[in-house]
């Protein structure tokens, strides 16, 4: 005997969530930097959250 598969339910729930990631950016030049550097240099850098679509 095998248990009923819940594979389809798992896939549907992951499709509903929005995925995102963070990037660091220099506020002066607009160049990408590491998030670690952006958090350390708050006066000249920003941390942006980028949302990805399905």
C-alpha positions, 0 to 999 in steps of 0.5 A: 500500500502507498500513501496518497500523493500530496505532490499537487498540493505542494506545488500549488502552495509554492506557486502562490508565494512571491519570491524575492532577493536583496541587492546592494546598490550605491546611491551615488553611482547606481552600481550594484554592491554586496548587501554586506557592504550596503548595510555597513555604508548606510550613508552612501548605499541602499539595500533593495528588495527585488521581487521575482514573478512566477 
